[in-house]
Amino acid sequence: MIQLTISEDAAGQRLDKLVRKALQGVPLSHVYKMFRTRKIRVNGARGKAEQLVAAGDVVVIRGDEERLLAPPQEGAAPGAVKVTFRVLHEDEDVLAVDKPAGLAAHPGTGITGATLVEMSRAYLKTPGDLPPTEFRPSPAHRLDRDTSGVVLVAKHRKAMVRLTEIFTSGEGMKKTYLALVKGKMPREAGTIDLPLSEHEQTARSKAQRGVNFQEALTRWKVLSAAREISLLAVSIETGRTHQIRRHLEAIGHPVAGDRRYGDFAFNRTAKQRWALRRMGLHAWRLQIPHPRTGDPLRLEAPFPAELAEVLSRANLALPEGLAAGGAGTRRAGRAARDR
């Protein structure tokens, strides 16, 4: 028999989600069979998959503990993972970091080495022996591996739930990126209002109802320009997968160094002439309601030094007020917050 007492941080989850975390080595079909056969109980009563657990609840899972209970997840020991991000802001609920280009946010197929997940947990000295049902600090949103800039890490479950709601709805949120793009833009500012196909639509869905297009709106403004390359400030009002990269490619000004949507001949030129060795996209500014107080949390990641060097080699001026940041990790002062 396995007995779990629900902590304050674990409260609010669906019971089936919590049990699946506790029984990581058990097939999903068997987990739900245990619900049907009343082997999962909460405070002595039959547990229902959809019910939400509360702090202090006692969950009992009947069965052979040695066969059911997955071994604790191994966490990185403090100091075992080298932290390469810059800290922009930290409080009891969130950690805001400046993710360098090349660092993957989450583990996945083809990802080697430490990710932002492991680095943030190492930085916060998250115990490696936490039970699998307990929350571990995690990024609250995604940023492409080759994109640098602001990423928010939730320190506890309630912060993650609230941040997920905000990022999904866009409530009170403003996101601005800096993009190095091919060529000179036709005017000083513009809007790209172009629906994009759903990135993760299944083949079955496509066969049944065709390609599903989603509304997507991107606004851009020229900050510095030459005949062959331009620096844009780009804001997005929708959060589609690879939205900025796909939209700029669609209007003939792809992001420099973009190996998926870019102009490959231009990328080679940019590498040879201006030493561009990464994608020219940087998550510059993020304004978002704080998950606990609701007050605006304003974050800014300095323009990467390696991209500033590309601007210099391409004879593009670094716009006034756009500070270039150095490499390495450092603790920054508190981000501007309006109380």
Sine and cosine of phi, psi and omega as CSV:
sin_phi,cos_phi,sin_psi,cos_psi,sin_omega,cos_omega
0.00,0.00,0.63,-0.78,0.04,-1.00
-0.91,-0.41,0.75,-0.66,0.03,-1.00
-0.85,-0.53,0.79,-0.62,-0.01,-1.00
-0.83,-0.55,0.77,-0.64,0.10,-0.99
-0.98,-0.21,0.83,-0.57,-0.12,-0.99
-0.97,0.25,0.82,-0.58,0.02,-1.00
-0.99,0.14,0.16,-0.99,0.03,-1.00
-0.87,0.49,-0.64,0.77,-0.06,-1.00
-0.97,0.26,-0.47,0.88,0.00,-1.00
-0.99,0.11,-0.18,0.98,-0.04,-1.00
-0.92,0.40,0.43,-0.90,0.06,-1.00
1.00,-0.06,-0.09,1.00,0.02,-1.00
-0.99,0.10,0.42,-0.91,0.21,-0.98
-0.91,0.41,0.58,-0.81,-0.03,-1.00
-0.89,0.47,-0.65,0.76,-0.03,-1.00
-0.91,0.42,-0.58,0.82,0.03,-1.00
-0.91,0.41,-0.67,0.75,0.00,-1.00
-0.91,0.41,-0.68,0.74,-0.01,-1.00
-0.91,0.41,-0.62,0.78,0.03,-1.00
-0.89,0.46,-0.58,0.81,0.05,-1.00
-0.93,0.37,-0.64,0.76,-0.02,-1.00
-0.93,0.37,-0.57,0.82,-0.05,-1.00
-0.94,-0.33,0.87,0.49,-0.13,-0.99
-0.89,0.45,-0.44,0.90,-0.02,-1.00
-1.00,-0.04,0.05,1.00,-0.06,-1.00
-0.99,-0.15,0.74,-0.67,0.02,-1.00
-0.84,0.54,0.56,-0.83,-0.04,-1.00
-0.85,0.53,-0.64,0.77,-0.01,-1.00
-0.87,0.49,-0.60,0.80,-0.01,-1.00
-0.96,0.29,-0.57,0.82,0.05,-1.00
-0.85,0.52,-0.73,0.68,-0.02,-1.00
-0.95,0.30,-0.43,0.90,0.11,-0.99
-0.91,0.42,-0.61,0.79,0.03,-1.00
-0.90,0.43,-0.57,0.82,0.09,-1.00
-0.91,0.42,-0.71,0.70,-0.04,-1.00
-0.90,0.43,-0.56,0.83,-0.05,-1.00
-1.00,-0.06,0.24,0.97,0.12,-0.99
0.88,0.48,0.55,0.83,0.04,-1.00
-1.00,0.00,-0.02,1.00,0.04,-1.00
-0.87,-0.49,0.85,-0.52,-0.08,-1.00
-0.77,-0.63,0.51,-0.86,0.02,-1.00
-0.83,-0.56,0.89,-0.47,-0.03,-1.00
0.80,0.59,0.60,0.80,0.06,-1.00
1.00,0.02,-0.25,0.97,-0.02,-1.00
-0.99,-0.15,0.34,-0.94,0.02,-1.00
-0.86,0.50,0.77,-0.64,0.01,-1.00
-0.99,0.13,0.68,-0.74,0.05,-1.00
-0.94,-0.34,0.68,-0.73,-0.11,-0.99
-0.81,0.59,-0.64,0.77,-0.13,-0.99
-1.00,0.06,-0.13,0.99,-0.06,-1.00
-0.95,0.32,0.48,-0.88,0.00,-1.00
-0.99,-0.11,0.72,-0.69,0.00,-1.00
-1.00,0.08,0.48,-0.88,0.00,-1.00
-0.88,-0.48,0.36,-0.93,0.02,-1.00
-0.86,0.52,0.72,-0.69,-0.01,-1.00
1.00,-0.05,-0.25,0.97,0.06,-1.00
-0.87,0.49,0.57,-0.82,0.06,-1.00
-0.93,-0.36,0.90,-0.44,0.00,-1.00
-0.98,-0.20,0.81,-0.59,0.02,-1.00
-0.91,-0.41,0.78,-0.62,0.05,-1.00
-0.91,-0.42,0.91,-0.42,-0.07,-1.00
-1.00,0.08,0.76,-0.65,0.01,-1.00
0.43,-0.91,-0.03,-1.00,0.01,-1.00
-0.97,0.24,0.93,-0.37,-0.08,-1.00
-0.86,0.51,-0.68,0.74,-0.04,-1.00
-0.89,0.45,-0.55,0.83,-0.02,-1.00
-0.99,0.13,-0.51,0.86,-0.11,-0.99
-1.00,-0.02,-0.65,0.76,-0.19,-0.98
-0.98,0.18,0.86,-0.51,0.04,-1.00
-0.95,0.31,0.53,-0.85,0.06,-1.00
-0.91,0.42,0.49,-0.87,0.02,-1.00
-0.84,0.54,0.58,-0.82,0.05,-1.00
-0.92,0.39,0.62,-0.78,0.06,-1.00
-0.99,0.14,0.85,-0.53,0.07,-1.00
-0.98,-0.19,0.36,-0.93,0.01,-1.00
-0.95,0.30,0.77,-0.63,0.07,-1.00
-0.93,0.36,0.58,-0.81,0.02,-1.00
-0.79,0.61,0.76,-0.65,0.00,-1.00
1.00,0.01,-0.22,0.98,-0.03,-1.00
-0.97,0.23,-0.41,0.91,0.01,-1.00
-0.93,-0.37,0.78,-0.63,0.04,-1.00
-0.98,0.19,0.82,-0.57,-0.02,-1.00
-1.00,0.03,0.84,-0.54,-0.04,-1.00
-0.93,-0.37,-0.03,1.00,0.01,-1.00
-1.00,0.05,0.28,-0.96,0.10,-1.00
-0.99,-0.17,0.71,-0.70,0.02,-1.00
-1.00,0.08,0.83,-0.56,0.00,-1.00
-0.99,-0.14,-0.54,0.84,-0.05,-1.00
-0.26,-0.97,0.57,-0.82,0.08,-1.00
-0.51,-0.86,0.71,-0.70,0.16,-0.99
-0.60,-0.80,-0.20,-0.98,-0.10,-0.99
-0.94,0.33,-0.23,0.97,-0.07,-1.00
-0.95,-0.31,-0.60,0.80,-0.11,-0.99
-0.69,-0.72,0.41,-0.91,0.16,-0.99
-0.83,-0.55,0.84,-0.55,0.04,-1.00
-0.95,-0.30,0.79,-0.61,-0.07,-1.00
-0.80,-0.61,0.34,-0.94,0.12,-0.99
-0.98,-0.20,0.99,-0.16,-0.05,-1.00
-0.96,0.26,0.79,-0.62,0.06,-1.00
-0.97,0.26,0.44,-0.90,0.09,-1.00
-0.89,0.46,0.60,-0.80,0.00,-1.00
1.00,-0.10,-0.21,0.98,0.02,-1.00
-1.00,-0.09,0.88,-0.47,0.03,-1.00
-0.96,0.29,0.61,-0.79,-0.01,-1.00
-0.96,0.27,-0.65,0.76,-0.07,-1.00
-0.76,-0.65,0.44,-0.90,0.12,-0.99
-0.89,0.45,0.43,-0.90,0.01,-1.00
-0.02,-1.00,0.00,-1.00,0.00,-1.00
-0.87,0.49,0.77,-0.63,0.03,-1.00
0.99,0.14,-0.03,1.00,0.00,-1.00
-1.00,-0.02,0.84,-0.55,0.06,-1.00
-0.88,-0.47,0.43,-0.90,0.00,-1.00
0.99,0.17,0.04,-1.00,-0.03,-1.00
-0.93,0.37,0.56,-0.83,0.06,-1.00
-0.94,-0.35,0.05,-1.00,0.03,-1.00
-0.88,0.48,-0.52,0.85,0.04,-1.00
-0.85,0.52,-0.80,0.59,-0.03,-1.00
-0.91,0.41,-0.64,0.77,-0.02,-1.00
-0.90,0.43,-0.67,0.74,-0.01,-1.00
-0.91,0.41,-0.62,0.78,0.02,-1.00
-0.94,0.35,-0.59,0.81,0.06,-1.00
-0.92,0.39,-0.69,0.72,0.00,-1.00
-0.87,0.49,-0.66,0.75,-0.03,-1.00
-1.00,0.09,0.02,1.00,0.01,-1.00
0.82,0.57,0.72,0.69,0.03,-1.00
-0.93,0.37,0.81,-0.59,0.00,-1.00
-0.84,0.54,0.67,-0.74,-0.02,-1.00
-0.98,0.19,-0.22,0.98,-0.07,-1.00
-0.97,-0.25,0.37,0.93,0.06,-1.00
-0.88,0.48,0.62,-0.78,0.10,-1.00
-0.87,0.49,0.49,-0.87,-0.04,-1.00
-0.89,0.47,-0.31,0.95,0.01,-1.00
-0.99,0.15,-0.21,0.98,-0.02,-1.00
-1.00,0.05,0.57,-0.82,-0.03,-1.00
-0.96,0.29,0.63,-0.78,0.12,-0.99
-0.89,-0.46,0.65,-0.76,-0.01,-1.00
-0.77,0.63,0.69,-0.72,-0.08,-1.00
-0.50,-0.86,0.49,-0.87,0.09,-1.00
-0.86,0.51,0.68,-0.74,-0.04,-1.00
-1.00,0.02,-0.10,1.00,0.03,-1.00
-0.41,-0.91,0.17,-0.99,-0.07,-1.00
-0.97,-0.26,0.52,-0.85,0.13,-0.99
-0.68,-0.73,0.76,-0.65,-0.04,-1.00
-0.78,0.62,0.54,-0.84,-0.04,-1.00
-0.80,0.60,-0.67,0.74,-0.08,-1.00
-1.00,0.02,0.08,1.00,0.08,-1.00
-0.99,-0.17,0.70,-0.71,0.06,-1.00
-0.99,-0.15,0.16,-0.99,0.14,-0.99
0.84,-0.55,-0.30,-0.95,-0.18,-0.98
-0.93,0.36,0.79,-0.61,0.15,-0.99
-0.71,-0.70,0.69,-0.72,0.05,-1.00
-0.99,-0.16,0.75,-0.66,0.05,-1.00
-0.93,-0.36,0.80,-0.59,0.04,-1.00
-0.99,0.12,0.73,-0.68,-0.02,-1.00
-1.00,0.05,-0.39,0.92,-0.01,-1.00
-0.57,-0.82,0.17,-0.99,-0.15,-0.99
-0.89,0.45,-0.67,0.74,-0.03,-1.00
-0.89,0.46,-0.63,0.77,0.05,-1.00
-0.90,0.43,-0.65,0.76,0.01,-1.00
-0.90,0.44,-0.70,0.72,0.00,-1.00
-0.87,0.50,-0.72,0.70,-0.03,-1.00
-0.93,0.37,-0.68,0.74,0.01,-1.00
-0.90,0.44,-0.61,0.79,0.04,-1.00
-0.88,0.47,-0.66,0.75,0.06,-1.00
-0.87,0.49,-0.68,0.73,-0.04,-1.00
-0.92,0.38,-0.72,0.70,-0.01,-1.00
-0.92,0.40,-0.52,0.86,0.02,-1.00
-0.96,0.29,-0.67,0.74,-0.07,-1.00
-1.00,0.04,-0.41,0.91,-0.08,-1.00
0.98,0.19,0.15,0.99,-0.07,-1.00
-0.84,0.54,0.90,-0.44,0.09,-1.00
0.91,0.42,0.32,0.95,-0.12,-0.99
-0.95,-0.32,0.63,-0.78,0.10,-0.99
-0.74,-0.68,0.78,-0.62,0.01,-1.00
-0.83,-0.56,0.79,-0.61,0.02,-1.00
-0.79,-0.61,0.75,-0.66,0.00,-1.00
-0.91,-0.40,0.33,-0.94,0.19,-0.98
-0.93,-0.37,0.75,-0.67,-0.06,-1.00
-0.74,-0.68,0.79,-0.61,0.18,-0.98
-1.00,0.01,0.84,-0.54,-0.12,-0.99
-0.79,-0.62,0.33,-0.95,0.03,-1.00
-0.93,0.36,0.71,-0.70,0.18,-0.98
0.98,0.21,-0.06,-1.00,0.01,-1.00
-0.97,-0.25,0.76,-0.65,-0.05,-1.00
-0.94,0.34,0.47,-0.88,-0.07,-1.00
-0.95,0.32,-0.31,0.95,0.02,-1.00
-0.45,-0.89,0.02,-1.00,-0.12,-0.99
-0.98,0.22,-0.42,0.91,-0.02,-1.00
-0.40,-0.91,0.37,-0.93,0.00,-1.00
-0.18,-0.98,0.09,-1.00,0.00,-1.00
-0.78,-0.62,0.68,-0.74,0.09,-1.00
-0.94,-0.35,0.95,-0.32,0.01,-1.00
-0.92,-0.38,1.00,0.00,-0.13,-0.99
-0.63,-0.78,0.92,-0.39,0.04,-1.00
-0.86,0.51,0.59,-0.81,-0.01,-1.00
-0.88,-0.47,0.59,-0.81,0.03,-1.00
-0.91,0.41,0.61,-0.79,0.01,-1.00
-0.86,0.51,0.81,-0.59,-0.16,-0.99
-0.94,0.35,-0.57,0.82,-0.09,-1.00
-0.93,-0.37,0.44,0.90,0.03,-1.00
-0.92,0.39,0.71,-0.70,-0.05,-1.00
-0.97,0.25,0.37,-0.93,0.04,-1.00
-0.88,0.47,-0.59,0.81,0.01,-1.00
-0.90,0.43,-0.68,0.73,0.02,-1.00
-0.89,0.46,-0.68,0.73,0.01,-1.00
-0.88,0.48,-0.65,0.76,-0.02,-1.00
-0.92,0.40,-0.56,0.83,-0.07,-1.00
-0.99,0.15,-0.63,0.78,-0.11,-0.99
-0.71,-0.71,0.22,0.98,0.02,-1.00
0.98,0.19,-0.01,-1.00,-0.02,-1.00
-0.93,0.36,0.75,-0.67,0.01,-1.00
-1.00,-0.02,0.91,-0.41,0.01,-1.00
-0.99,-0.11,0.65,-0.76,-0.03,-1.00
-0.89,-0.45,0.61,-0.79,0.04,-1.00
-0.85,0.52,0.67,-0.74,0.02,-1.00
-0.52,-0.85,0.77,-0.64,-0.05,-1.00
-0.74,-0.67,0.82,-0.57,-0.01,-1.00
-0.79,-0.61,0.72,-0.69,0.06,-1.00
-0.91,-0.41,0.64,-0.76,-0.01,-1.00
-0.73,-0.69,0.45,-0.90,0.03,-1.00
-0.60,-0.80,0.72,-0.69,0.00,-1.00
-0.97,0.25,0.78,-0.62,0.08,-1.00
-0.98,-0.21,-0.56,0.83,0.01,-1.00
-0.36,-0.93,0.60,-0.80,-0.10,-0.99
-0.53,-0.85,0.53,-0.85,0.17,-0.98
-0.71,-0.70,0.00,-1.00,-0.07,-1.00
-0.91,0.41,-0.55,0.83,-0.13,-0.99
-0.97,-0.23,-0.30,0.95,-0.09,-1.00
-0.45,-0.89,0.54,-0.84,-0.02,-1.00
-0.69,-0.72,0.44,-0.90,0.11,-0.99
-0.93,-0.36,0.83,-0.56,-0.04,-1.00
-0.89,-0.45,0.51,-0.86,0.29,-0.96
-0.99,-0.14,0.81,-0.59,-0.11,-0.99
-0.82,-0.58,0.79,-0.62,0.08,-1.00
-0.88,-0.47,0.57,-0.82,-0.01,-1.00
-0.85,-0.52,0.67,-0.74,0.00,-1.00
-0.97,-0.25,-0.07,1.00,0.13,-0.99
-0.72,-0.69,0.33,-0.94,-0.10,-1.00
-0.87,-0.49,0.84,0.55,0.02,-1.00
-0.97,0.23,0.44,-0.90,0.00,-1.00
-0.86,0.50,0.79,-0.61,0.02,-1.00
0.82,0.57,0.52,0.86,-0.13,-0.99
-0.84,0.55,-0.77,0.63,-0.04,-1.00
-0.88,0.48,-0.71,0.70,-0.04,-1.00
-0.90,0.45,-0.67,0.74,-0.02,-1.00
-0.95,0.32,-0.64,0.77,-0.01,-1.00
-0.92,0.39,-0.71,0.71,-0.02,-1.00
-0.93,0.38,-0.56,0.83,0.09,-1.00
-0.90,0.43,-0.60,0.80,-0.05,-1.00
-0.91,0.41,-0.49,0.87,0.00,-1.00
-0.99,-0.14,0.18,0.98,0.10,-0.99
1.00,0.08,0.27,0.96,0.02,-1.00
-0.75,-0.66,0.91,0.41,-0.07,-1.00
-0.90,0.44,0.37,-0.93,0.04,-1.00
-0.91,0.40,0.73,-0.68,0.01,-1.00
-0.90,0.43,0.71,-0.71,0.02,-1.00
0.99,0.14,0.04,1.00,0.02,-1.00
-0.97,0.24,0.92,-0.39,-0.08,-1.00
-0.99,0.14,-0.14,0.99,0.00,-1.00
-0.97,-0.26,-0.74,0.67,-0.07,-1.00
-0.94,-0.34,0.01,1.00,-0.13,-0.99
-0.99,0.11,0.03,-1.00,0.09,-1.00
-1.00,-0.04,0.93,-0.36,-0.16,-0.99
-0.92,0.40,-0.59,0.81,0.05,-1.00
-0.91,0.42,-0.68,0.74,0.04,-1.00
-0.90,0.43,-0.64,0.77,0.03,-1.00
-0.86,0.50,-0.66,0.75,0.03,-1.00
-0.90,0.45,-0.68,0.74,0.03,-1.00
-0.88,0.47,-0.70,0.71,-0.02,-1.00
-0.89,0.46,-0.58,0.81,0.02,-1.00
-0.95,0.32,-0.68,0.73,-0.05,-1.00
-0.95,0.31,-0.69,0.72,-0.12,-0.99
-1.00,0.06,-0.60,0.80,-0.12,-0.99
-0.87,-0.49,0.10,0.99,0.03,-1.00
0.86,0.51,0.62,0.78,0.07,-1.00
-0.99,0.16,0.92,-0.40,-0.08,-1.00
-0.88,-0.47,0.30,0.95,0.02,-1.00
-0.49,-0.87,0.08,-1.00,0.06,-1.00
-0.98,0.21,0.66,-0.75,-0.07,-1.00
-1.00,0.07,0.81,0.59,0.00,-1.00
-0.74,-0.67,0.76,-0.65,-0.10,-0.99
-0.67,-0.74,0.83,-0.56,0.07,-1.00
-0.97,0.24,0.99,-0.14,-0.23,-0.97
-0.99,0.12,-0.83,0.56,-0.08,-1.00
-0.78,-0.63,0.61,-0.79,0.08,-1.00
-0.67,-0.75,0.82,-0.57,0.15,-0.99
-0.90,-0.44,0.78,-0.63,-0.09,-1.00
-0.47,-0.88,0.58,-0.82,0.08,-1.00
-0.89,0.45,0.69,-0.73,0.04,-1.00
-0.90,0.43,0.70,-0.72,-0.11,-0.99
-0.90,0.44,-0.39,0.92,0.01,-1.00
-0.99,-0.12,-0.76,0.65,-0.13,-0.99
-1.00,-0.05,-0.42,0.91,-0.08,-1.00
0.99,0.13,-0.09,1.00,0.04,-1.00
-0.94,0.34,0.50,-0.87,0.00,-1.00
-0.89,0.45,0.78,-0.63,0.10,-0.99
-0.95,-0.32,0.91,-0.41,-0.06,-1.00
-0.95,-0.32,0.83,-0.55,-0.08,-1.00
-0.81,-0.58,0.57,-0.82,0.04,-1.00
-0.60,-0.80,0.77,-0.64,0.05,-1.00
-0.97,-0.22,0.85,-0.53,-0.03,-1.00
-0.82,0.58,0.51,-0.86,0.02,-1.00
-0.87,0.49,0.79,-0.61,-0.06,-1.00
-0.85,0.53,0.69,-0.73,-0.03,-1.00
-0.85,0.52,-0.59,0.80,-0.04,-1.00
-0.93,0.37,-0.50,0.87,0.06,-1.00
-0.98,0.19,-0.54,0.84,0.08,-1.00
-0.89,0.46,-0.58,0.81,0.04,-1.00
-0.92,0.39,-0.59,0.81,0.06,-1.00
-0.90,0.44,-0.67,0.74,0.05,-1.00
-0.84,0.54,-0.71,0.71,-0.02,-1.00
-0.88,0.47,-0.69,0.72,-0.01,-1.00
-0.92,0.39,-0.49,0.87,0.00,-1.00
-1.00,0.00,0.15,0.99,-0.01,-1.00
0.87,0.49,0.58,0.82,0.10,-0.99
-0.97,-0.22,0.74,-0.67,0.00,-1.00
-0.97,0.24,0.64,-0.76,0.13,-0.99
-0.96,0.27,0.90,-0.43,-0.08,-1.00
-0.83,0.56,0.56,-0.83,0.00,-1.00
-0.87,0.50,0.72,-0.70,0.01,-1.00
1.00,0.02,-0.07,1.00,0.01,-1.00
-0.98,-0.21,1.00,-0.02,-0.05,-1.00
-0.97,0.24,0.66,-0.75,0.08,-1.00
-1.00,-0.06,0.73,-0.68,-0.02,-1.00
-1.00,-0.10,0.49,-0.87,0.05,-1.00
-0.99,0.14,0.13,-0.99,0.01,-1.00
-0.99,0.15,0.25,-0.97,0.11,-0.99
0.98,-0.18,0.10,-1.00,-0.06,-1.00
-0.98,-0.18,0.66,-0.75,0.12,-0.99
-0.41,-0.91,0.39,-0.92,0.09,-1.00
-1.00,0.06,0.81,-0.59,0.02,-1.00
-0.99,-0.13,0.22,-0.98,0.07,-1.00
-0.95,0.33,0.13,-0.99,-0.01,-1.00
-0.89,0.46,0.65,-0.76,0.08,-1.00
-0.92,0.38,0.40,-0.92,0.00,-1.00
-0.92,0.38,0.81,-0.59,0.05,-1.00
-0.74,-0.67,0.77,-0.64,0.06,-1.00
-1.00,0.06,0.81,-0.58,0.03,-1.00
-1.00,-0.07,0.00,0.00,0.00,0.00
